[in-house]
Amino acid sequence: MSFPNPTQHPGAGNSCRITLGQANQVIPKVPLLRILQAAGAQGDTFTLKEVMHFLGQYILGRQLYDKRQQHLVHCGGDQLGELLGLQSFSLRDPR
Protein backbone atom coordinates (compact mmCIF):
# COMPACT_ATOMS: atom_id res chain seq x y z
CA MET A 1 0.00 0.00 0.00
CA SER A 2 1.37 3.40 -0.95
CA PHE A 3 0.48 6.82 0.44
CA PRO A 4 1.12 10.23 -1.08
CA ASN A 5 3.73 12.58 0.34
CA PRO A 6 5.42 10.44 3.01
CA THR A 7 7.86 12.46 5.07
CA GLN A 8 10.31 11.45 7.76
CA HIS A 9 9.35 12.78 11.18
CA PRO A 10 12.43 14.16 13.00
CA GLY A 11 11.76 12.10 16.15
CA ALA A 12 10.90 8.90 14.33
CA GLY A 13 14.47 7.95 13.47
CA ASN A 14 14.45 4.91 11.24
CA SER A 15 11.42 3.34 12.92
CA CYS A 16 8.54 4.70 10.86
CA ARG A 17 7.30 7.15 8.26
CA ILE A 18 4.53 9.65 8.86
CA THR A 19 2.10 10.30 6.05
CA LEU A 20 0.74 13.82 6.14
CA GLY A 21 -2.14 13.21 3.76
CA GLN A 22 -3.64 10.38 5.77
CA ALA A 23 -4.71 11.95 9.11
CA ASN A 24 -1.18 11.73 10.52
CA GLN A 25 -0.88 7.98 10.16
CA VAL A 26 2.46 6.28 10.69
CA ILE A 27 3.75 3.32 8.77
CA PRO A 28 6.16 1.49 11.09
CA LYS A 29 9.17 -0.23 9.59
CA VAL A 30 9.44 -3.96 10.22
CA PRO A 31 11.27 -3.96 13.61
CA LEU A 32 8.76 -1.57 15.20
CA LEU A 33 5.84 -3.26 13.44
CA ARG A 34 6.85 -6.61 14.98
CA ILE A 35 6.86 -5.05 18.45
CA LEU A 36 3.45 -3.48 17.90
CA GLN A 37 2.03 -6.74 16.57
CA ALA A 38 3.41 -8.62 19.58
CA ALA A 39 1.28 -6.27 21.69
CA GLY A 40 -1.86 -6.98 19.67
CA ALA A 41 -1.73 -4.41 16.88
CA GLN A 42 -3.25 -5.40 13.56
CA GLY A 43 -2.61 -3.83 10.20
CA ASP A 44 0.37 -1.79 9.09
CA THR A 45 -0.76 1.83 9.50
CA PHE A 46 -1.42 3.48 12.87
CA THR A 47 -1.98 6.84 14.51
CA LEU A 48 0.72 8.06 16.87
CA LYS A 49 -1.74 7.48 19.72
CA GLU A 50 -2.14 3.84 18.67
CA VAL A 51 1.63 3.37 18.44
CA MET A 52 2.04 4.72 21.97
CA HIS A 53 -0.79 2.51 23.23
CA PHE A 54 0.71 -0.66 21.78
CA LEU A 55 4.21 0.25 22.99
CA GLY A 56 2.74 0.61 26.48
CA GLN A 57 0.99 -2.75 26.14
CA TYR A 58 4.25 -4.32 24.97
CA ILE A 59 6.16 -2.93 27.95
CA LEU A 60 3.45 -4.09 30.37
CA GLY A 61 3.09 -7.51 28.77
CA ARG A 62 6.80 -8.21 28.84
CA GLN A 63 7.13 -6.62 32.29
CA LEU A 64 10.00 -4.44 31.12
CA TYR A 65 9.17 -1.76 33.68
CA ASP A 66 10.98 -1.50 37.02
CA LYS A 67 8.73 -2.95 39.75
CA ARG A 68 9.61 -0.18 42.23
CA GLN A 69 10.03 2.76 39.87
CA GLN A 70 7.51 1.98 37.17
CA HIS A 71 8.52 4.94 35.01
CA LEU A 72 11.79 3.10 34.30
CA VAL A 73 11.82 0.65 31.41
CA HIS A 74 14.59 -1.95 31.25
CA CYS A 75 14.70 -3.07 27.63
CA GLY A 76 18.25 -4.39 27.27
CA GLY A 77 18.20 -7.84 25.68
CA ASP A 78 14.73 -7.22 24.23
CA GLN A 79 13.60 -6.28 20.71
CA LEU A 80 12.61 -2.86 22.04
CA GLY A 81 16.10 -2.24 23.40
CA GLU A 82 17.64 -3.33 20.11
CA LEU A 83 15.33 -1.00 18.18
CA LEU A 84 16.03 1.98 20.45
CA GLY A 85 19.70 1.18 21.00
CA LEU A 86 19.14 1.45 24.76
CA GLN A 87 19.45 -0.74 27.83
CA SER A 88 16.86 1.30 29.73
CA PHE A 89 14.98 4.59 29.65
CA SER A 90 12.59 6.66 31.73
CA LEU A 91 9.06 7.46 30.61
CA ARG A 92 9.56 10.81 32.33
CA ASP A 93 12.39 11.71 29.95
CA PRO A 94 11.20 10.97 26.39
CA ARG A 95 13.74 11.68 23.63
C-alpha positions as CSV (number, residue, x, y, z in Angstrom):
1,M,0.0,0.0,0.0
2,S,1.4,3.4,-0.9
3,F,0.5,6.8,0.4
4,P,1.1,10.2,-1.1
5,N,3.7,12.6,0.3
6,P,5.4,10.4,3.0
7,T,7.9,12.5,5.1
8,Q,10.3,11.5,7.8
9,H,9.3,12.8,11.2
10,P,12.4,14.2,13.0
11,G,11.8,12.1,16.1
12,A,10.9,8.9,14.3
13,G,14.5,7.9,13.5
14,N,14.5,4.9,11.2
15,S,11.4,3.3,12.9
16,C,8.5,4.7,10.9
17,R,7.3,7.2,8.3
18,I,4.5,9.7,8.9
19,T,2.1,10.3,6.1
20,L,0.7,13.8,6.1
21,G,-2.1,13.2,3.8
22,Q,-3.6,10.4,5.8
23,A,-4.7,11.9,9.1
24,N,-1.2,11.7,10.5
25,Q,-0.9,8.0,10.2
26,V,2.5,6.3,10.7
27,I,3.8,3.3,8.8
28,P,6.2,1.5,11.1
29,K,9.2,-0.2,9.6
30,V,9.4,-4.0,10.2
31,P,11.3,-4.0,13.6
32,L,8.8,-1.6,15.2
33,L,5.8,-3.3,13.4
34,R,6.8,-6.6,15.0
35,I,6.9,-5.0,18.5
36,L,3.4,-3.5,17.9
37,Q,2.0,-6.7,16.6
38,A,3.4,-8.6,19.6
39,A,1.3,-6.3,21.7
40,G,-1.9,-7.0,19.7
41,A,-1.7,-4.4,16.9
42,Q,-3.3,-5.4,13.6
43,G,-2.6,-3.8,10.2
44,D,0.4,-1.8,9.1
45,T,-0.8,1.8,9.5
46,F,-1.4,3.5,12.9
47,T,-2.0,6.8,14.5
48,L,0.7,8.1,16.9
49,K,-1.7,7.5,19.7
50,E,-2.1,3.8,18.7
51,V,1.6,3.4,18.4
52,M,2.0,4.7,22.0
53,H,-0.8,2.5,23.2
54,F,0.7,-0.7,21.8
55,L,4.2,0.2,23.0
56,G,2.7,0.6,26.5
57,Q,1.0,-2.7,26.1
58,Y,4.2,-4.3,25.0
59,I,6.2,-2.9,28.0
60,L,3.5,-4.1,30.4
61,G,3.1,-7.5,28.8
62,R,6.8,-8.2,28.8
63,Q,7.1,-6.6,32.3
64,L,10.0,-4.4,31.1
65,Y,9.2,-1.8,33.7
66,D,11.0,-1.5,37.0
67,K,8.7,-3.0,39.8
68,R,9.6,-0.2,42.2
69,Q,10.0,2.8,39.9
70,Q,7.5,2.0,37.2
71,H,8.5,4.9,35.0
72,L,11.8,3.1,34.3
73,V,11.8,0.6,31.4
74,H,14.6,-2.0,31.2
75,C,14.7,-3.1,27.6
76,G,18.3,-4.4,27.3
77,G,18.2,-7.8,25.7
78,D,14.7,-7.2,24.2
79,Q,13.6,-6.3,20.7
80,L,12.6,-2.9,22.0
81,G,16.1,-2.2,23.4
82,E,17.6,-3.3,20.1
83,L,15.3,-1.0,18.2
84,L,16.0,2.0,20.4
85,G,19.7,1.2,21.0
86,L,19.1,1.5,24.8
87,Q,19.4,-0.7,27.8
88,S,16.9,1.3,29.7
89,F,15.0,4.6,29.7
90,S,12.6,6.7,31.7
91,L,9.1,7.5,30.6
92,R,9.6,10.8,32.3
93,D,12.4,11.7,29.9
94,P,11.2,11.0,26.4
95,R,13.7,11.7,23.6
